[in-house]
Amino acid sequence: EDGIRDYKVTGVQTCALPICPQVIVRYYMSGTVLKLFLYIIILLLYRFIDKPTLVPFAIAFVLHYFIFTAFEVVSLLKQFRTR
């Protein structure tokens, strides 16, 4: 088995391997870039589906994207500061 287990706890690992912060940042940034490209593709597809309402849709879409990204960054910063 991997990890240390308590006899009272079944199926739960009670120790964790140390995680390098650079690896976390790399995965976070690559995930953010992939999401951004996916959202750009969604906007381009929407352009072909419903062109007359593209501008309001794009403004709302980008606004929600930035709000979510800000929330995500603040949450991660709070989590890293507690460690």
Disulfide bonds with the S-S distance in Angstrom:
none
